[in-house]
Amino acid sequence: MNIKAIQTQLSKFADERDWNQFHNPKNLAMALSVETSELVEIFQWLTPEQAEVIMSSGEGEHVKEEIADVMIYLIRLADKLDIDLEKAVADKIVKNGKKHPSKR
């Protein structure tokens, strides 16, 4: 996945619709939270077994769309905050590895 290319595409998309006036870190963080809540809502009353097979149910496409929305807002927020998302993720994985060392 080329995060920089996606950021450019999303920035252009927002520019073409004059949405940058709304795409500040506060609003993007709030929108990210809303989209995450929409994803959670899909799973809210499912059993663990139902959740495991959701992609083969009628809700599979809905799950994909909500996950994409979460990713879009996260990428847009990182862009607005000038965060290198790939580096931030790589750094966090290393940090988590030190905090939670493998028992193997």
N, C-alpha and C positions, 0 to 999 in steps of 0.2 A: 504494500500500500504506500503510495506516495503522498504523505501528509501535506507537503508543501503545495503540490499540484491541486489537492482537494481544497486547501485554504484559498488558493488563487481562484478556483472555480466558485467557491462559496462567496468570496468577496465580490467577484464580478456579478454574481446572482443578486446579492444585496444592493450593490451599486445601481444595477439596472432597474431596481424597484424602489429606490430611494429609502431603503430600510436601514442604512447606516445610522440614521438619526436615532434609531431604536436599539441598535446593536452595541450597547455599552456593556461593560462587565457585569453590572448589577442585573440588567435585564436578561442577558444571556444566561447568567447563573440561575435566575428564576425560571427561565424557559427550560433549561436543562432539568431542573427539579420537576417541573410539570410533566415533561416527556418521560422522565424516569418513573413518575407516579402512574402515568398511563401504562407503562410496561408492567409495573407491579400489579395494577388492577387486573390485568389479564390472568395473573397467577393467583390472585387473592384467595379464592375459595377452592382451589384445586388440591387434591391429595398429592403427596409426593409422586405417586405413580402416574397420575394424570399429567403432572408437570413434566415428567420425563419423556412423555410421548407427544407433547403438545405440537411439535412440528409436523406430525402426521395427522393432526386434527384440522378442523375448519379454522382454527385460530392461528395456524402456522404463518400465514401471510401477514396477519396483524402483528404478530411478534416481530417478524423481520422489519416491518415498517417502523415500529416503535423503537427497536434497537437502532435502526438507521437514524431516526430523529435524535436519539440520545447522542449518537456519534457526531452528527452534524453540529449540534449545539456545543458539544465538548470541543470539537476542532475549531469552531468559530471563536469560542471563548479563549482558547489557547492562543489563537492568532491575535486577538485583540489585546491580550496581555503579554504578547511577544514571548511566549513560552515555546521552546523547542520540545514539542510533545514526545517525539521519539526519544530524545535524550532524557527527558523527565521520567519516562516510563522505564528506560534502561537503568537510570540511576536508582529509581525506587525499587526495582527488582533486586539490585545489589544490596541496597539498604535492608530490604525485607529478608534477604538471605543471611545477613549478619544478625538480624534480630531474631530470626527463626531458623537456626541452623538445622540442616538435615540430620536425621537420626540414623541414616544409612552410611 
